[in-house]
Amino acid sequence: MERAARLITVALLVILFTTVSFVAGFVAHAYVATANVSLPIGDRAGNNGLRPENFDIFWEAWEILKREFYGELPEGQEVTYAAIRGVLAALGDPNTILVEPVERELEQDQFRGEFGGIGAFVTMNEQGQLVIVSPIDDTPAARAGLQADDIILEVDGQPLTGKDLNEAVSLIRGPVGTQVTLTILRPGEDEPFTVTLTRERIPTPTVEYRLIEGTDIGYMRLSFFSERTPQEVDQAIEALEEEGATQLILDLRNNPGGLLDSAIEVASDFLEPGTVVAYQQFKDGSRETHTALRGDRVVEWPMAVLVNDGSASASEIVAGAIQAHGRGVLIGRQTFGKGTVQIPYELSDGSSLHVTVAHWLTPDENDLSEEGLVPDIWVDLEEEDQIFVDDAQLRRAIEYLQTGE
C-alpha cells in the first residue's frame, strides 16, 4: 500500500506545462497503444455474450436508493462510471482502471510528449484557485507578461470555481493556433484583467543531461518514456560525447514508466541488435519476445543505472535489460515492481478502459511484478541529499565508474 502511494505521488509530480499531472497511477503503464481489437461478443463478456446473471438486481437496488436514500445521489454518467469502477474493484488489480475523458486526453498528451497550450506551470492553491507557478520562456504565457502567483479566475468566460486541476487545464489547452481568453487576478491588484493568447505546440521534455564536473562521466536523467524520449536520448548522447563523455550514469529514479516502444528504443541504444530486452507473458502461458532493434549505433560506454522504489514499469524494463545482460550495474534501492501490461480500450464517450493483459519478464525471466529489481549496489539517500543534483546514490555511481568497484 505504501509503495502504491509512493508511485501515485511520483506520477503526480510528472508536471505537464499547463498542468501538474493527469490521473495518478496510469502513467506507470509500460505498454500503451491504441487498441482497435475486434473480439467475438462471447469473448468480451466471458459468458457467450450474455449479460451477467442477476444484473437486474443492480437496477432493483438503484430504484430503492432513488426512493429511500437520505442524501444526494450521483447522476447521469457518474452512475455508469461508479458501476464500472465497482466491477473493477472486484478484480483486485489496481492497474485495470477506468480513465474518464478529461484525464484520458491529458494522458494522451503526455505520451505524445507535446500539446497545444499556453506554456505555464500551474497548480491549485489552498483556496482551490488555479495559480501560475511560472511561465515558460518564449511561450504565449511569457510573451503575454503572465507572472508567477497570477490567479486564473476564468477561461473563455467560464469560471473555474469548483473545478479540479485536470478540468481547469483541459479548458486552457486546445488545438494549436486557436485562441483562449483568460481572466487573471494579480496579487496586490483589486481588479482582474483579461488576456487572449494563441495556443502553441508546447513540448514536454523527458530527458535532462549534463557532464559531471571534472570528470568524463555523462549524466542523463529520464523522467518518463514518451514518444519523444528516444530522440531526446540520442540528442543527449551526442551532446555528451561532444563534451568529452566516455562513461554514463543513466538516472531512472522516480521514473513511473510510459510507452513500451520508447523503452525498447532507449534500451536499444545500449544493447546489441537482437538482444532480448523483455518477455511479455500472457495468461495462457504464451510469450512474446521484445528485442533490441537498432543497429546503427550502440553506445558502449561503461554504465551505472540509478533506480529506486519510484522506478516502475517501462523504466524497470530498461534497467532490467541492462542489468541482465551485464551492460551496467544498478545502484540505489529496489524498484517498484510494476510488471503488468495494460492495453487501453477506447470507449464511445472518450473514456478508456485500461486492462491488464500480460506480465513483463526480464531477459533472465524474472517477473517484475513479484519484487521488482534488486540493485547490484544498495545505497540509501541521506537526509541532506539533493536528489538528481548531489546525493549519495549519484555519488556512489560516480565512484563506481571512476574506480570500477
KOLVEX-85148 format. One line per field, with one value per residue (C-alpha): x, y, z; residue in three letters. Coordinates in nm, 2 decimals, decimal comma. Each point is the difference from the previous one (the first is absolute). Layout:
<recs>
px = (X | ...)
py = (Y | ...)
pz = (Z | ...)
rest = (ALA | ...)
</recs>
This chain:
<recs>
px = (0,00 | 0,28 | 0,18 | -0,31 | -0,04 | 0,36 | -0,06 | -0,31 | 0,19 | 0,27 | -0,25 | -0,15 | 0,34 | 0,03 | -0,09 | -0,14 | 0,05 | -0,36 | -0,07 | 0,15 | -0,10 | -0,27 | -0,17 | 0,25 | 0,09 | -0,06 | 0,32 | 0,18 | -0,14 | 0,29 | -0,20 | -0,24 | -0,14 | -0,33 | -0,18 | -0,23 | -0,07 | -0,30 | -0,11 | -0,30 | -0,27 | 0,02 | 0,37 | -0,06 | -0,27 | 0,17 | -0,34 | -0,09 | -0,13 | -0,25 | -0,02 | 0,11 | -0,27 | -0,23 | 0,12 | -0,36 | 0,08 | 0,22 | -0,30 | -0,22 | 0,25 | 0,03 | -0,38 | 0,01 | 0,28 | -0,19 | -0,31 | 0,15 | 0,35 | 0,03 | 0,25 | 0,12 | 0,04 | 0,24 | -0,15 | 0,04 | 0,34 | 0,12 | -0,22 | 0,14 | 0,36 | -0,07 | -0,15 | 0,30 | 0,24 | -0,19 | 0,06 | 0,37 | 0,04 | -0,12 | 0,29 | 0,26 | 0,23 | 0,09 | 0,13 | -0,32 | -0,18 | -0,25 | 0,14 | -0,26 | 0,01 | 0,17 | 0,28 | 0,03 | 0,07 | 0,27 | 0,14 | 0,03 | 0,17 | 0,27 | 0,06 | 0,03 | 0,25 | -0,16 | -0,34 | -0,17 | 0,01 | 0,13 | 0,32 | -0,03 | 0,04 | -0,31 | -0,14 | -0,29 | 0,04 | -0,17 | -0,30 | -0,06 | 0,12 | 0,21 | 0,33 | 0,29 | 0,32 | 0,22 | -0,03 | 0,24 | 0,24 | -0,11 | -0,35 | -0,34 | -0,02 | 0,34 | -0,04 | -0,34 | 0,17 | -0,17 | 0,19 | 0,05 | -0,29 | -0,25 | -0,34 | -0,20 | -0,37 | -0,17 | 0,08 | -0,20 | -0,25 | -0,05 | 0,08 | 0,24 | -0,17 | -0,07 | 0,21 | 0,29 | 0,35 | -0,05 | -0,34 | 0,16 | 0,30 | -0,22 | -0,17 | 0,33 | 0,13 | -0,12 | 0,10 | 0,31 | -0,08 | -0,33 | -0,05 | -0,09 | -0,10 | 0,11 | -0,13 | 0,29 | 0,02 | 0,34 | 0,11 | -0,01 | -0,25 | -0,37 | -0,14 | 0,05 | 0,10 | -0,04 | 0,27 | -0,06 | 0,27 | 0,06 | 0,07 | 0,33 | 0,16 | 0,17 | 0,25 | 0,04 | 0,36 | 0,07 | 0,39 | 0,24 | 0,38 | 0,33 | 0,37 | 0,10 | 0,24 | 0,37 | -0,07 | -0,07 | -0,33 | -0,32 | -0,32 | -0,34 | -0,33 | -0,32 | -0,32 | -0,24 | -0,02 | -0,20 | 0,01 | 0,27 | 0,23 | 0,21 | 0,08 | 0,09 | 0,23 | 0,18 | 0,05 | 0,12 | 0,26 | 0,13 | 0,03 | 0,17 | 0,25 | 0,08 | 0,07 | 0,24 | -0,21 | 0,12 | -0,21 | -0,36 | -0,23 | -0,36 | -0,24 | -0,33 | -0,10 | -0,36 | -0,07 | -0,35 | 0,01 | -0,17 | 0,00 | 0,14 | 0,13 | 0,20 | 0,14 | 0,12 | 0,15 | 0,19 | 0,13 | 0,10 | 0,25 | 0,20 | -0,06 | 0,11 | -0,28 | -0,20 | 0,08 | -0,31 | -0,13 | -0,31 | -0,25 | -0,38 | -0,18 | -0,37 | -0,25 | 0,00 | 0,38 | 0,10 | 0,28 | 0,09 | 0,37 | 0,11 | 0,36 | 0,24 | -0,09 | 0,25 | 0,34 | 0,12 | 0,18 | 0,04 | 0,14 | 0,27 | 0,09 | 0,03 | -0,33 | -0,16 | -0,38 | -0,16 | -0,33 | -0,23 | -0,34 | -0,15 | 0,15 | -0,29 | -0,12 | 0,18 | 0,29 | 0,03 | 0,00 | 0,30 | 0,19 | -0,08 | 0,14 | 0,32 | 0,05 | -0,08 | 0,24 | 0,28 | -0,01 | 0,01 | -0,05 | -0,32 | 0,06 | -0,25 | -0,30 | -0,24 | -0,24 | -0,37 | -0,09 | -0,27 | 0,03 | -0,34 | -0,10 | -0,31 | -0,18 | -0,24 | -0,33 | -0,16 | -0,37 | -0,26 | -0,02 | 0,38 | 0,09 | 0,21 | 0,03 | 0,36 | 0,00 | 0,29 | 0,07 | 0,35 | 0,30 | 0,36 | 0,29 | 0,36 | 0,25 | 0,09 | -0,37 | -0,07 | -0,36 | 0,03 | -0,33 | 0,13 | 0,27 | 0,13 | 0,38 | 0,26 | 0,29 | 0,35 | 0,12 | -0,26 | 0,02 | -0,24 | -0,04 | 0,12 | -0,21 | 0,19 | 0,01 | -0,13 | -0,13 | 0,11 | 0,25 | 0,23 | -0,11 | 0,15 | -0,12 | 0,14 | 0,33 | 0,02 | -0,06 | 0,28 | 0,23 | -0,08 | 0,07 | 0,33 | 0,13 | -0,19 | -0,12)
py = (0,00 | 0,24 | -0,08 | 0,07 | 0,33 | 0,09 | -0,08 | 0,21 | 0,29 | -0,04 | -0,01 | 0,33 | 0,16 | -0,06 | 0,36 | 0,09 | 0,35 | 0,11 | -0,26 | -0,18 | -0,34 | -0,22 | -0,27 | -0,18 | -0,36 | -0,04 | 0,18 | -0,30 | -0,22 | -0,13 | -0,13 | 0,26 | -0,02 | 0,09 | -0,33 | -0,05 | -0,36 | -0,19 | -0,28 | -0,23 | 0,11 | -0,32 | 0,06 | 0,36 | -0,10 | -0,32 | -0,18 | -0,05 | 0,35 | -0,01 | 0,27 | -0,10 | -0,20 | 0,20 | 0,34 | 0,12 | 0,00 | 0,31 | 0,19 | -0,13 | 0,13 | 0,33 | 0,06 | -0,06 | 0,26 | 0,25 | -0,05 | -0,03 | 0,15 | 0,30 | 0,21 | 0,08 | -0,28 | 0,01 | 0,09 | -0,10 | -0,12 | 0,00 | -0,30 | -0,19 | 0,08 | -0,10 | -0,33 | -0,08 | 0,09 | -0,23 | -0,29 | 0,10 | 0,01 | -0,36 | -0,11 | 0,09 | 0,15 | 0,37 | 0,04 | -0,10 | 0,34 | 0,23 | 0,33 | 0,27 | 0,22 | 0,31 | -0,21 | -0,22 | 0,31 | 0,11 | -0,35 | 0,00 | 0,34 | -0,13 | -0,31 | 0,22 | 0,22 | 0,32 | 0,18 | 0,32 | 0,25 | 0,33 | -0,11 | 0,03 | -0,22 | 0,02 | -0,14 | 0,04 | 0,21 | -0,07 | 0,20 | -0,22 | 0,27 | -0,07 | 0,17 | 0,05 | -0,14 | 0,14 | 0,07 | -0,17 | 0,22 | 0,08 | -0,14 | 0,19 | 0,03 | 0,16 | 0,23 | 0,12 | 0,10 | -0,25 | -0,04 | -0,25 | 0,02 | 0,13 | -0,16 | -0,12 | 0,07 | -0,08 | -0,17 | 0,14 | 0,15 | -0,33 | 0,03 | -0,26 | 0,00 | -0,36 | -0,16 | -0,22 | 0,04 | -0,23 | 0,16 | 0,35 | -0,10 | -0,17 | 0,33 | 0,18 | -0,25 | -0,04 | -0,03 | 0,19 | 0,33 | 0,05 | 0,28 | -0,01 | 0,30 | -0,01 | 0,22 | 0,07 | 0,13 | 0,12 | 0,02 | 0,35 | 0,12 | 0,05 | -0,06 | -0,30 | 0,04 | -0,21 | -0,12 | -0,19 | -0,25 | -0,21 | -0,36 | -0,14 | -0,34 | -0,05 | -0,28 | -0,19 | -0,11 | -0,33 | 0,01 | 0,21 | -0,04 | 0,15 | -0,08 | -0,07 | 0,28 | -0,10 | -0,35 | -0,17 | -0,13 | 0,10 | 0,02 | -0,06 | 0,00 | -0,14 | 0,11 | -0,18 | -0,21 | 0,20 | -0,01 | 0,27 | -0,18 | -0,21 | 0,31 | 0,20 | -0,28 | -0,01 | 0,38 | -0,02 | -0,27 | 0,20 | 0,31 | -0,18 | -0,16 | 0,34 | 0,12 | -0,29 | -0,26 | -0,36 | -0,15 | 0,04 | 0,02 | -0,08 | 0,13 | -0,18 | 0,10 | 0,10 | -0,09 | -0,15 | -0,15 | 0,09 | -0,15 | -0,34 | 0,09 | 0,29 | -0,22 | -0,26 | 0,28 | 0,14 | -0,34 | -0,06 | 0,29 | -0,21 | -0,36 | -0,19 | -0,05 | -0,31 | -0,01 | -0,09 | 0,31 | -0,16 | -0,27 | 0,06 | -0,30 | -0,04 | -0,18 | -0,31 | -0,03 | 0,11 | 0,26 | 0,28 | 0,09 | 0,36 | 0,05 | 0,30 | 0,15 | 0,25 | -0,09 | 0,33 | 0,09 | -0,17 | 0,20 | -0,21 | 0,24 | -0,15 | 0,06 | 0,03 | 0,01 | 0,18 | -0,15 | 0,03 | -0,10 | 0,26 | -0,17 | -0,20 | -0,17 | 0,12 | 0,12 | -0,34 | -0,16 | 0,22 | -0,05 | -0,37 | -0,05 | 0,19 | -0,20 | -0,34 | 0,03 | 0,14 | 0,32 | 0,21 | -0,01 | 0,11 | 0,23 | 0,13 | -0,18 | -0,28 | 0,11 | 0,02 | -0,33 | 0,11 | -0,28 | -0,02 | 0,09 | 0,22 | 0,07 | 0,29 | -0,07 | 0,32 | 0,03 | 0,19 | 0,30 | 0,07 | -0,18 | -0,31 | -0,33 | -0,10 | -0,38 | -0,22 | -0,25 | -0,14 | 0,02 | 0,12 | -0,24 | 0,12 | -0,17 | -0,24 | -0,08 | 0,17 | 0,13 | 0,37 | -0,01 | -0,22 | 0,22 | 0,24 | 0,02 | -0,03 | 0,24 | -0,13 | 0,26 | 0,11 | 0,36 | 0,20 | 0,37 | 0,22 | 0,26 | 0,30 | -0,14 | 0,20 | -0,27 | 0,03 | 0,27 | -0,13 | -0,31 | -0,32 | -0,22 | 0,23 | 0,03 | -0,38 | -0,03 | 0,25 | -0,20 | -0,33 | 0,13 | 0,16 | -0,30 | -0,30 | -0,10)
pz = (0,00 | 0,09 | -0,33 | -0,19 | 0,17 | -0,09 | -0,36 | -0,01 | 0,15 | -0,26 | -0,28 | 0,13 | -0,01 | -0,37 | -0,07 | -0,34 | -0,12 | 0,07 | 0,27 | 0,29 | -0,13 | -0,13 | 0,21 | 0,22 | -0,05 | -0,38 | -0,09 | 0,12 | -0,27 | -0,21 | -0,30 | -0,14 | -0,36 | -0,16 | 0,01 | -0,30 | 0,10 | -0,14 | 0,23 | -0,03 | 0,24 | 0,19 | 0,06 | 0,12 | 0,25 | 0,10 | 0,00 | -0,36 | -0,04 | 0,28 | 0,27 | 0,35 | 0,18 | 0,22 | -0,14 | 0,05 | 0,37 | -0,06 | -0,13 | 0,28 | 0,25 | -0,19 | 0,01 | 0,38 | 0,03 | -0,20 | 0,21 | 0,35 | 0,02 | 0,22 | -0,20 | -0,34 | -0,26 | -0,29 | -0,34 | -0,36 | -0,10 | 0,36 | 0,06 | -0,29 | 0,10 | 0,36 | -0,11 | -0,23 | 0,29 | 0,23 | -0,24 | -0,04 | 0,38 | 0,02 | -0,23 | 0,26 | -0,27 | 0,07 | -0,36 | -0,17 | 0,01 | -0,16 | -0,12 | -0,06 | -0,31 | 0,14 | 0,16 | -0,31 | -0,21 | 0,24 | 0,00 | -0,37 | 0,00 | 0,24 | -0,21 | -0,31 | 0,18 | -0,11 | -0,01 | -0,10 | 0,29 | 0,14 | 0,16 | 0,38 | 0,30 | 0,21 | 0,33 | 0,23 | 0,31 | 0,34 | -0,11 | -0,30 | -0,24 | -0,31 | 0,05 | -0,24 | 0,15 | -0,29 | -0,36 | -0,24 | -0,20 | -0,36 | 0,03 | -0,03 | 0,38 | 0,03 | -0,29 | 0,13 | 0,33 | 0,22 | 0,33 | 0,29 | 0,25 | -0,26 | 0,07 | -0,30 | 0,09 | -0,33 | -0,33 | -0,30 | 0,25 | 0,18 | 0,38 | 0,14 | 0,34 | 0,10 | -0,27 | 0,07 | -0,15 | -0,30 | -0,09 | 0,02 | -0,21 | -0,26 | -0,06 | -0,05 | -0,24 | -0,36 | -0,36 | -0,11 | -0,16 | 0,19 | 0,26 | 0,36 | 0,22 | 0,37 | 0,28 | 0,23 | 0,36 | 0,08 | 0,37 | 0,13 | -0,26 | 0,07 | -0,35 | -0,22 | -0,37 | -0,31 | -0,24 | -0,33 | -0,10 | -0,31 | 0,09 | -0,12 | 0,00 | 0,34 | 0,03 | 0,32 | 0,02 | 0,18 | -0,01 | 0,20 | -0,04 | 0,10 | 0,02 | 0,36 | 0,08 | 0,00 | -0,15 | -0,33 | 0,14 | -0,17 | 0,21 | -0,17 | 0,19 | -0,16 | 0,18 | -0,22 | -0,33 | -0,25 | -0,38 | 0,00 | 0,25 | -0,24 | -0,21 | 0,31 | 0,12 | -0,33 | 0,01 | 0,36 | -0,08 | -0,30 | 0,21 | 0,29 | -0,24 | -0,14 | 0,35 | 0,06 | 0,17 | -0,02 | 0,28 | 0,09 | 0,30 | -0,10 | 0,26 | 0,01 | 0,35 | 0,05 | -0,37 | 0,01 | -0,35 | -0,33 | -0,34 | -0,08 | -0,34 | 0,15 | 0,27 | -0,26 | -0,22 | 0,30 | 0,11 | -0,37 | 0,04 | 0,24 | -0,11 | -0,31 | -0,26 | 0,06 | 0,37 | 0,21 | 0,18 | 0,16 | -0,03 | 0,01 | 0,15 | -0,04 | 0,22 | -0,22 | 0,06 | -0,35 | -0,04 | -0,24 | -0,01 | -0,03 | -0,13 | -0,05 | -0,33 | -0,13 | -0,13 | -0,14 | 0,32 | 0,33 | 0,29 | 0,16 | 0,29 | 0,35 | 0,17 | 0,34 | 0,03 | 0,29 | 0,12 | 0,30 | 0,12 | -0,23 | -0,31 | -0,15 | -0,32 | -0,31 | 0,21 | 0,16 | -0,35 | -0,10 | 0,32 | 0,01 | -0,35 | 0,07 | 0,33 | -0,15 | -0,28 | 0,22 | -0,19 | 0,31 | 0,38 | 0,18 | 0,29 | 0,26 | 0,14 | -0,11 | -0,27 | 0,03 | -0,17 | -0,25 | -0,25 | -0,14 | -0,36 | -0,06 | -0,33 | -0,01 | -0,17 | -0,12 | 0,10 | -0,20 | 0,24 | -0,02 | 0,31 | 0,00 | 0,18 | 0,08 | 0,02 | 0,14 | -0,27 | 0,08 | 0,22 | -0,08 | 0,05 | 0,00 | -0,25 | 0,28 | 0,04 | 0,33 | 0,04 | 0,08 | 0,18 | 0,27 | 0,16 | -0,26 | -0,06 | 0,28 | -0,06 | -0,03 | 0,24 | 0,27 | 0,11 | 0,21 | -0,04 | 0,29 | 0,17 | -0,14 | -0,36 | -0,30 | -0,22 | -0,37 | 0,10 | 0,27 | 0,19 | 0,14 | -0,29 | -0,26 | 0,18 | 0,03 | -0,38 | -0,07 | 0,24 | -0,17 | -0,35 | 0,11 | 0,20 | -0,14 | 0,34)
rest = (MET | GLU | ARG | ALA | ALA | ARG | LEU | ILE | THR | VAL | ALA | LEU | LEU | VAL | ILE | LEU | PHE | THR | THR | VAL | SER | PHE | VAL | ALA | GLY | PHE | VAL | ALA | HIS | ALA | TYR | VAL | ALA | THR | ALA | ASN | VAL | SER | LEU | PRO | ILE | GLY | ASP | ARG | ALA | GLY | ASN | ASN | GLY | LEU | ARG | PRO | GLU | ASN | PHE | ASP | ILE | PHE | TRP | GLU | ALA | TRP | GLU | ILE | LEU | LYS | ARG | GLU | PHE | TYR | GLY | GLU | LEU | PRO | GLU | GLY | GLN | GLU | VAL | THR | TYR | ALA | ALA | ILE | ARG | GLY | VAL | LEU | ALA | ALA | LEU | GLY | ASP | PRO | ASN | THR | ILE | LEU | VAL | GLU | PRO | VAL | GLU | ARG | GLU | LEU | GLU | GLN | ASP | GLN | PHE | ARG | GLY | GLU | PHE | GLY | GLY | ILE | GLY | ALA | PHE | VAL | THR | MET | ASN | GLU | GLN | GLY | GLN | LEU | VAL | ILE | VAL | SER | PRO | ILE | ASP | ASP | THR | PRO | ALA | ALA | ARG | ALA | GLY | LEU | GLN | ALA | ASP | ASP | ILE | ILE | LEU | GLU | VAL | ASP | GLY | GLN | PRO | LEU | THR | GLY | LYS | ASP | LEU | ASN | GLU | ALA | VAL | SER | LEU | ILE | ARG | GLY | PRO | VAL | GLY | THR | GLN | VAL | THR | LEU | THR | ILE | LEU | ARG | PRO | GLY | GLU | ASP | GLU | PRO | PHE | THR | VAL | THR | LEU | THR | ARG | GLU | ARG | ILE | PRO | THR | PRO | THR | VAL | GLU | TYR | ARG | LEU | ILE | GLU | GLY | THR | ASP | ILE | GLY | TYR | MET | ARG | LEU | SER | PHE | PHE | SER | GLU | ARG | THR | PRO | GLN | GLU | VAL | ASP | GLN | ALA | ILE | GLU | ALA | LEU | GLU | GLU | GLU | GLY | ALA | THR | GLN | LEU | ILE | LEU | ASP | LEU | ARG | ASN | ASN | PRO | GLY | GLY | LEU | LEU | ASP | SER | ALA | ILE | GLU | VAL | ALA | SER | ASP | PHE | LEU | GLU | PRO | GLY | THR | VAL | VAL | ALA | TYR | GLN | GLN | PHE | LYS | ASP | GLY | SER | ARG | GLU | THR | HIS | THR | ALA | LEU | ARG | GLY | ASP | ARG | VAL | VAL | GLU | TRP | PRO | MET | ALA | VAL | LEU | VAL | ASN | ASP | GLY | SER | ALA | SER | ALA | SER | GLU | ILE | VAL | ALA | GLY | ALA | ILE | GLN | ALA | HIS | GLY | ARG | GLY | VAL | LEU | ILE | GLY | ARG | GLN | THR | PHE | GLY | LYS | GLY | THR | VAL | GLN | ILE | PRO | TYR | GLU | LEU | SER | ASP | GLY | SER | SER | LEU | HIS | VAL | THR | VAL | ALA | HIS | TRP | LEU | THR | PRO | ASP | GLU | ASN | ASP | LEU | SER | GLU | GLU | GLY | LEU | VAL | PRO | ASP | ILE | TRP | VAL | ASP | LEU | GLU | GLU | GLU | ASP | GLN | ILE | PHE | VAL | ASP | ASP | ALA | GLN | LEU | ARG | ARG | ALA | ILE | GLU | TYR | LEU | GLN | THR | GLY | GLU)
</recs>
